[in-house]
Amino acid sequence: MLNGLFVTVSLISILLAAWSGRMEELTTGVMASASNAVELAIGLVGTMAFFLGLIRIAQDAGLMEKVARGLDRPIRFLFPSLPRNSPAIGAIVLNLSANMFGLANAATPFGIKAMQELDKHNGQSGTATNAMVMFLAINTSALAILPTGMMALRVSMGSQDPAGIFLTTWFASACATVIAILAATLFSRLRTYSETEPDTVDLEIRANEPNGDNTNVSSETKIHDPKPTVIRLWLNRFFWLALASLAVRSVVTQTGPVSLFELVRSIMSFWSIPVIIASLVTYGWVRQVAIYDSLVEGAKEGFQVALRIIPFLVAILVLIGMFRTSGALDVLVGFLTPLTALVGMPAEVLPLAVLRPFSGSGSFALAAEAMQAHGPDSLIGYMSGTFTGSTETTFYTLAVYYGAIGIRKTRHTVPACLTADITGILAATFIVNLLFG
């Protein structure tokens, strides 16, 4: 699918650039996009290394397996091919939770870890499994509880109702998630995709085979759960009591009147990631895991994964750069404008809706421009914020997650994810017109 998409979009972009006299802009865009892709991947190295190190602590402490056991039934309803108590379940839960609260920096490493665990059950290396497609479809639907980034932008632009996109984002992202699950399930049953479905590998069966390699299996399936010492338990309780007291103090000592929204945003923006770090570190420490050693081992893996992503990011971001600089985006917007007008989508937000699956930074900039021009509390302002909060950069996500494990045959991933994106956009258009139109 991605092969055909790359060939089609790149050749059309070149023809349009030649026809409109934009060959110079196209050339500049290709070089800049390739350079930006490498810079972006290198920028991910630190984040990837640190958070995958934290995941290794959780894994060594047995937390991933416990999460998998606790949520085995609901997760396996969505991922029926996963073996029972698979470590992938814990990573999936961590990723989806981080995404819901807008913690993009934490969500990406958790998502890559989930893809790595899913790939261990993949009987055909390089081909996406149904579980991988389902996971990515849910990711691109961007089920959001607290769209922190967009709310912060609305506050900075002087919005009188910065939390006004809460309900619209919840509605649009929920609709997109439901359709994403249905699309991934239904597409997987089509003959074209069902015939290419890889076999599922059961790690326990592989470990018990006469010539099976059970080196990694035993360390990941056996829960490390020694009885915590009394002193560690009490020190852990003291730490969390002290942290909770300091959190209360920071709320009480706020200078000036602070709205409930500002208080919630501050807590989610500045406290969430430190609390995640403290939770994983203290959990591992109480269970006598060598914290530093586990963190370093996981960080090594994160460093290698970040570098492995570079070729995939280069390909996707160069394609996006060609699409924009050639004028293809403008042509597509012009073609779609009469159709989107029928569903109540203003022409001013259509470029954002089209660009959103391709570029996170580009779509964020378009949303900011729309709010600056029309006001954050206008119909266009609410719609722009909801679009950005309830959809995801599909092709970037595919490049990062599939690039981390070398997936080249994506099967029905693109149709399922784009179906979720379109649903999110249409649902956002409907709810914003209903409430603010």
N, C-alpha and C positions, 0 to 999 in steps of 0.2 A: 504493500500500500504506500509506504513512504517513498519507495523507489519511483513509482509512477507519479506521485505528487511532486517530487523534486524535479523530475524531468519536465513535467507539464508546466509547473509554475516558472521554472527558470527559463525555459524557451519562450513562453508567452511574455515574460518580463523583458527579455532581450528584444523581441519583435516590437513590443510597445515602446521601449526606449528608443529604438531605431526610428520608429514611425513619428514619435513626438519630439525627436531631437534631444533626448535626455541621456545619450550614451556616456557623456562625461560624468553626470550625476550617478549613473548606474555603476560606472567603474569605481568612483570614489566610495559609493555605498558598499560595494563588495569588499574593498580593502578595509574599510572602517569596521564593517560587521565581523570580518575574520579576526581583526585585532581585538575587538570588544569581546568576542567569544572567549579568547584565551585569557584576557584580563578577568572576565567574569568567573571562569573556571578556577583560576589561581586564587581569586578572592574567596572562593568556596573552600579552599584547602583548610584554612584554620578552623572554620566552623564545622566542616565535615569531620576533621580529625578529633576535635574536642567532643562533639556530641556522640560520635560513634565510640569514643572512649567511654563516655558515660553509659552508653548502651551495653558495652562489654562488662562494666561493673554490675549492671542489673542482671545480665545474663549469667555471670559467674556466681552471683548471689542467689540465683534461682527465681528472681522476680518475674522474668519473662515467662517461664513455665507456669508459675502460679497465676499470672494474668490469663494465660492461655486456658488453664483449667477452669478458672472462674467464669470466663466468657466463651467457653467452648461452644455451647449450643447456639447463641445468637450469631456468632461470627461464622460458624460452620453452616448456618442457614444461607448466608451469602456466599460462602466459599465451600461448597459441599465436597469438592475434590481434595481438600486439605485433610491429612491424617489427623486423628484425634490428638489434642494437646500439642500441636505443632508450635515450635517457637515463633513461627511467622505470625501467629495470632496476637502475641504480645506486642510485636513491632507494629502490626496494623493498628491496634488499639491506640498505641502511643502516637502514631502519625495522625490518625483521624482526630484524636483529642486536641493535638496541637493545632491542626488546621481549623477546627471549630472556633478556637479562641484567637485566631489570627496570628499565631506564633510561627511565622514562616521560617525563621532561622532554625527553629527546633524541628519543625515538621519535615523539612527536606532530608536531614540525616536519618530520622526515624523511618521515612518512606523508603529511602535507599536500603536501609537494613531490612525492611519488610520484603523488598524485592529480592534481596540476596537470599533470604530464608525461603521465599517462594520458589526461587530458582533451584534450590536443593531438592525440591520435589518434582523438578522438570525432567522428564525422560528424553527430551529432545533439545539439546543445547542450542541457543540462538533463536528459538521459536517461542512466542508468547503463549502461555497457558491461559485457560479460561479464568483462573484465579487472578492472574496478573492483569488481564483485561478488566475484570470486575473492579479490582483495586484502583486502577488508573481511572476508570469511569467515575467511581465515587470521588476520587481526588479532584477531577476536573469539574465535578458538580459543585465543589467548594461549599459544602454544608457549613454555614457560618452561624455562630452564636454571638460573637462579638467582633465585628469588622473594624479592628482598632485603627488600621492604617487610614482608611477612608474617613473615619470619624475625626481623627486627628487633623486631616486636611480640611474638613468642614469647620472645625474649631478655628484653625489658623486663618480661614477666610471670613470669619465673623458671623458664622451661622447662628441664628437665634434658636435653632432647633437641631443641634448636631446629632442628637439621637433619633431624629426622624426617620433615618434609614434602617433602624432596627427591625421594625415589623416588615417592611418591604424586602429587606435582605433575607430575613428568616423565611418568608413565604417563597421568594424566588429560588433560593438555594434549596429549600425542601422539595419544591417541585422538580428542580433539576436533578436532585439526588434520586428521587423515586423513578424518574424516567431513565436515569443513567443505569439503575439496577435492572429495570425492565429491558432496556436496549441491549445491555451486555448479555443478558440471559437469552433474549430472543435471537439476537444475531448469532450467538454460539450454536444455536440449533439449526441454522441454515446449512444446507448441504455443503456449500463452499467452505465453510469454516469448521463444521463438525468433522469433516474428513481429515482436516489438518491438525486436529487437536492432539497435542503430545500426551503420551502416557504419564500417569502420576506415579512417582517413585515413593515408596514407603521406606523411610530411613531405617526403621527397625528391621524390616525384612532384609534390606540390603546388608545391614550389620550382621545378621545371622547367617547370610550365605557363606558357603565354604571359603570362597575367595573374596568375600566382601571386605571393603575397607571401612572398619568401624572406628578408626582413630578419632574422627571428629564427631561421629554420631554419639558415642558414649558420653563425651564431655558436654554435649548440648541437650541430651535427653534426660540425663540424671540430674535431679534437682540438688543443688548445693544448699543444704539447710541445716547447719550445725546448731545446736542449742545455744542461743545467745547467753553470754555471761550476765550476771546481775548488774555488775557495775556499768557495762556498756548500755544495758537497757535504761538504767537510771540517768546516765549521762545523755543519752538520746532524748529522753523525756525532758530533761532540763534544757537542752538546746532548743527544742521546739516551743517550750513554755517561754523561754527568753525571746525567741524570735516573734512569737505571737504578741508578747508584751510590747516589744519595740514597734510592731506593726500598729498596735492600738495607739501607742504614743505618737507615731507619725501622723495618724489621722486626727488625734485630738489637738495637736500643736500646729495644724494647718493655719497659715496666716491669711486672714481675710475670709469672706464668705466663699464657700466652695459648694457647688451643686453636687447632687448625687451622681450625675453623669460624670463630672470631672473626677470625682473620687473613684468611681469604678474604673474609668479609663486609666487613671494614674496607677491603680493597683495592678491592673492587667498588663499595662505597658512596662512597668518597671519592677514588679515583684514576681511575675510568673516564672521567668527563666531562672532567677536565683532560687526560687522555691523548688523548681524541678531539679536543679543541680543539687541542692541540699537534700532533697528526698532520696535521690539515687545514691548519693555518697553515704548518707547516714544508714540507709538500708543495707548497703554492702558492708559498711564498717561494723554494724551490729552483728552481722552474720559472718564476721571474721574473714572477709575477703581482703586480699592485698590490693588496696584501692589504687595506689600509684602504679603498680605493675599492670593491673587490668586496664587502667586508663591509657597507659602507654601502648599496650598491645592493640587496643581498639583504635587509638589514634594512628598507628601505623597503617591499619586497614583503611581508615578514612582518608589518609594522604594518598594512598594508591588509587582509591576509588575516584577521588577528585581529579587526578591526572587522567584516569581512564575515560572520563567524561568529555575531555577536550575535543576529540574528533567529532563527536556527535553534536556538541554545541556549535562547533564551527559550521557544520553542514546546515543545521536548522537556522542559525542566526544569519548566515549569508543568504539563505533562501528568503528569509523575511526582509532583509535589507534590499534585495533585488525587487521584491514585490512592492515595497513602498516607493523606492526611488525611481522605478520605471514608470510610475503613474498607474500601475495596475490597480492599486487600492482605490484611486479616484474613479477609475472606470467601473469597478465593481460597485462602489457606493452609488454612482449615477444610475447604474442598472437596477439596483435594489430600492432606490428611493420611492418610486411609485408603489411598490409592493408593501414597504414598511409603513407608508402613510395610511394604508388600509387598516392597520392594527393599532394606529395611534402613536407611532414612534416618530418624534420630530426629526427632521433631516439633520439637525445639529448634533445629534447623538449617534447617528448611523455610523460614522467613521469609527467611533469608539467601539460599537458593537461588532464591527467587522474585524477590527485590529485586536480586540481582546484575546482571542484564542492564540494569537501569534506573539504578542509582545506585552509583557507586564509593565515595563517602564514606559513604553510608548503609549499604552492605553491609559496609564495613570496620568501621564502628561496631558493627554487629550481631555480626560475628566477634569483636571485642574483648570485647563483653558476654558472649558465649557462653564464651569462654576464661576470663574473670574469674569467671563463675559456676561452671563445671565443671572448670576447670583446663586449661592449655595442652596437657598431656600425656594428657588423657582422650580417649575416642573422639570426643566432640563437639568437643574442641579440635583434634584432628588433622583432622577432617572440615571444620571451619570454615576452617582454614588452607589446606587443599587446595582447597576451593571458590574461595576468593579468589585463590589463586595460579594456578589453572588455567583460569579463565574471565575474561571481559572485560565491561565496561559497554557492551553492544551499542548501545543507543540514543544514548548520549552520543557514542560513536565515530562513529556514522552522522551525527549532527548536526554534529560538528566537521569530519569529512572531506568529507562531501557539501556542507555549508554553504560550505566554502572555495571550491568551484567551481560552486556554484549548481545542484546536482542536485536535482530535485524528483520525477522519475519513477524510483523506486528498483528497479523490476522485481522480481527474485527475491532481492533483498538480505536482506530481513527473514526470509523462510523459511529461507534458507541459514544465516544467522548464528544464528538461534534454534535450529536443528538442532544446530549446533556447541555452543551453550551447554548444551542438554539433554544432549548426549553427554558433555560435560565433567563435568557434575554427576553423572550416572549412573556414569561411569567412576571418579570420585572416591569415590563411595559404595561401589562394589564393592571398590576396592583398599584403602581404609581399613578396611573391615570384615574383609577378608582378612588384613591385617597386624596390626591392633590390636584387632579385635573379640573 
